[in-house]
Amino acid sequence: MDIQAFRETLTGAAPPDGLSQALQALWHDANGDWERAHECAQAQDDAAGAWVHAYLHRVEGDLSNARYWYKRADKPAADGPLPDEWQAIAEALLAA
């Protein structure tokens, strides 16, 4: 699935089958369900899950917690626009 196809699923009632927990987290975030997104990110205990987890804490405004998760993901702490970061993470995870 590419980013355009992923974005097209955002109008659905639920994320499509076969997505990783990290991608499901991004799907739920894009649909305004931060709590469910956070649950999904926590359920994926690897660098991808940590990266999305960091992004979500940035969305929340908890920058110190976000920095912790960026470090766990081995990614630099982001400071650009949140939609740009969402896009970058989604593209990277879809390409993996």
Summary of the structure (lengths in Angstrom):
residues: 96
radius of gyration: 12.1
end to end distance: 10.6
largest distance: 33.3
contacts: 279
relative contact order: 0.16
helix: 71%
strand: 0%
